[in-house]
Amino acid sequence: MNRFLGAASLVFLLAGGYSHAFVVNDIGDASDANPGDGFCDIPIGGPPRCTLRAAIEEANAFGGGHLIEFSVGLFTITPSTPLPTITTNGVTIDATTAPGYNSAATSVLDATPLVRLSGSALSGTTADGLRVANAAVVRIKGLAIYDFPDNGIEAINSSNVEIDSNWIGVRHDESASGNGGSGVFLSNCDICTVGTKAAFSPTRIVGRGNLISSNAEDGIFLQLGEDSLIAGNYIGVSPAGSDSFGNAGHGIQLLGPDNVIGLVLNSEISPNYIGYNGGDGIRAMTGGQKIYINQIMFNSGNGVALNGANSEIGDTVNLDRRNLIAANAGHGIHVGNALASHNNAIENNWIYENLQRGVQLSSGSGNTITSNQVFNNDNDAIYLADANNAVESNNIGLLNTTVVGNAANGVVLAAGGNTVENNVIGAVDDDGVDVVSGSGNVVSNNLIGMRSDGTDIGVGNAGVRVRNGPTDTSISYNRIGNNFDGIALEGTSTRVCGNFIGVGDGLQNAGNASEGVRIDGGGNRIGDPDAGCDGNLVGFNGSDGIQIAGDANIVRSNTVGGVTFSDLGNLNAGVFVANGSDLNLIRDNNLHHNGNDGIRVAGAAGTRNRFDSNHFGENGDRHIDLGDNGATANDPGDGDSGPNNLQNYPEITGLASIGGQLEIRYRIDSALASSSYPLTVDFYIETNLQRDIYRIHRDVYSQTPNSTRTILIDPPFAAGLLSALVIDIDGNTSELSPPLPYEVVPATDDLFGDRFELP
C-alpha cells in the first residue's frame, strides 16, 4: 500500500480546516521515528504504527492544523515519561473517533471514554495528563485521564483551547481515580472552553461537557486568563450524576476575570453540575464573572464565593439563567470573603438548604441581591456586613408561594446605608429584618409575615427589629403582620412611617401576637407628617398597638385600633407607656376600639409624657389611664407622685349656654410645687352620632391654683359630652376629666338663651 494511504499515518487535507490527520492505532508509548516528516510512524518495522506520543510529536514538529484520531477502542495508554507538550496551533485530539464510542450521547455521563490515559507509571514526577503551552485553537475530546501526579489537563499561555467530552479523575469503569493536581489547570489561557455550548460561536464546537471529579486539588483552576467559558460539566460527581466523587479543593477556582460559568443561549442551555467538592463550589477571586444556570450542591465550603467587582450570579432579564445553590456546608453565596467586592448582582437564584446563610456579604458596596428565592437555610437568609448594598424583590422563606422558612433571620443588616425593599419575608425562626448596626438603613415596601393577600407566613420574633446601636433607620410603607412583634425598636432615631402593622391590606386581621410596635429605645419617631413621616395603621395585635419603654419618642398621626365605625382594635392598650419612660410625645393619633385603654401609663413613675390632640373612641377601658388602675381621683394640691406626677385633671364646675356659645367654668387644684405653670387645658367633646372624642378648644391656665376660670367657646355640635385634660409646661398630661353633658341654645332663642347651668 502506498504509505500516504496507510491507516497509521493517513495524511490528507480536511474540509474542516485540518491539514493532516494522524490516526492512533497503537496503545504503546513509543516516539515517532522522524518527527516533522508528516508521517506518524514508530520505528518498529512492519506496517506503520502510530502512538499518541508519536502523533503529538509529529504535530508539533510538522506544524499546521492537525487532527489526531483513534482507530482502536477500549484501550489504556500508560506513558512511562510525560507526554510531549502541545505547542503548535490547530491541534485536535479527538478520542470520540474511537470505534464503539457513543457519539449519539448528549451527556458526557452517557459517553464512557474508550481511550484511557493513565499516569500510574509516572509517580514521583510532576507530569500532567496532557499539556498545552503557547498554542491556539487546541481541542482535547473524549479521553479518560486519571492517576497523573499533577493536573489532568494543563493549558498555559494559550488561547482558544477547548476541552470537552472527557472524564478527568474518573476511570472508564466509573471508579474514582483522581489526578494529583487539578482536573483542568488553565494559566493565562484566554477565550478557552471547558465543556461546550452548541453554536456559541463559529470557533467553538458542539460537545457534551466534561466529568471532572476526584482530583486532589480543584476541579478546574483558572488564573490570569480571561473570557473563558466553563459550561456543561459535571464537577465533583460520579458518572451516576449524584454520588460523592468530589475534588479535594474547589469545584471551580477563578483567578482570571470576565469568564462565563454556565450558559444559556437562545433555546440551548449548558449548566454545570458542581457538587461534593472539598472547598467552594465556585470560588472567584476576580471580577466580571457571569455565573448562570448551574446546580451547585453538597460542597464542603460555600456554594459560590465571589470576590471582585461587576460579576453576575443569575439574571433577572433571562430567567432561565437562575442557579440552584443548595445543601452546601458553608453559605449559599459568600460575597467578599477574601476581598472587598463591589457592584455585583445576585439575581433570580434558588438558594436553599445551605448549612450556613443563604447569602453572606462580608465586604463591599453597591451589590444587589434581587429576585432570589432564599429558603430553608440553617442560618440567616441574607446577611449584609458592609454598607450601601440592596436587597430587593426576593422571596425569603418561600419558594414562590410555598412556605419553607429559614432557621434564623430573614435579612440582617450589620452596616449602614443598606436598602431592604419590595421583598416578601416570612416563616423565619427569628426576625424578618434585623438591623444590628450602622446608620441610614432603609426597610421599605416589604411584606413581612404575610403574603400580598394577608395570608399568615409570620416570623418567630419581630417583623423588623432595630438593635441598640443603629441610628437613623427608616422603616416605611411595609405591611407587617402575623409575627410576634410587628416592629421592635431597641435603639435610637428610627423613623417608622406609613406602615400597615397587623392589618394586612388595611382591613384584614393579620395581627402580631404581641405588640404592633415595641419601643425600648429613645428618640424614635412613629409617624410625624411635619417631619415627612406619614402615620402608621396599627391594629389587631395581641397586646398593645404601640408599647413605649424608652424616652423622648414621638408617636404622631397614627391610627391605632381603627377609627369610628372601623374596628381594628388591639387586644390591650392603643399606646402603653411603661417602665418609667419620660418625655414621650403622643399627638394627633386616632386611638379607637382597643381592648384596654386608649393611652395607658404604668410601671415606675415616668414623667413629662405629653398626650396632645389625640382622637379617642370605643376603647374598652379609659381613654387615658395614669397608673393602670382605672380613674385616678384628684388629690388636694396635686402633691402625689406616679406616672406624669399623677397630674390632676381640670374640674369643670359649670356649663352654661350663653348667647349661642358654651360658657365653661373650671379650676385646677395643682400647687405651684406640683405642676410647672402655665398649664395648657384641652377640652374634648363626644357625640352619640360620632362616637369620637377629640379636642375642640385649647386654653391656658396661668392663674392662682384652684381658682375658677371662665371661658366661652363655640362647640362644633349643639349637644354632647365635654371633658378636659391638663398638660403642664413640662408635658405631664392628666387623665380626662369625667364627661359632662352640655347643650347650646341658639342666640336667637330669647326664652332659652341661658338653657342650663351647672352649679
Secondary structure, 3 states (H helix, E strand, C coil): CCHHHCCCCCCCCCCCCCCEEEEECCCCCCCCCCCCCCCCCCCCCCCCCCCHHHHHHHHHHHCCCEEEEECCCCEEECCCCCCCCECCCCEEEEHHHCCCCCCCCCCHHHCCCCEEEECHHHCCCCCCCEEEECCEEEEEECEEEECCCCCCEEEEEEEEEEEECCEECECCCCCECCCCCCCEEEEEEECCEEECCCCCCCCCCCCCCCEECCCCCCCEEEECCCCCEEECCEECECCCCCCECCCCCCCEEEECCCCEECEEECCEEECCEEECCCCCCEEECCCCCEECCCEEECCCCCCEEECCCCCEEECCCCHHHCCEEECCCCCCEEECCCCCCCCCEEECCEEECCCCCCEEECCCCCCEEECCEEECCCCCCEEECCCCCEEECCEECEECCEECCECCCCEEECCCCCEEECCEECCECCCCEEECCCECCEEECCEECECCCCCECCCCCEEEEECCCCECCEEECCEECCCCEEEEECCCCCEEECCEECCCCCCCCCCCCCCCEEECCCCCEECEHHHCECCCEECCCCCCCEEECCCCCEEECCEECEECCEECCCCCCCEEECCCCCCCEEECCEEECCCCCCEEECCCCCCCCEEECCEEECCCCCCEEECCCCCCCCCHHHCCCCHHHHCCCCEEEEEEEECCEEEEEEECCCCCCCCCCCEEEEEEEECCCCCCEEEEEEEEECCCCCCEEEEEECCCCCEEEEEEEEECCCCCECCCCCCEEEECCCCCCCCCCCCCECC
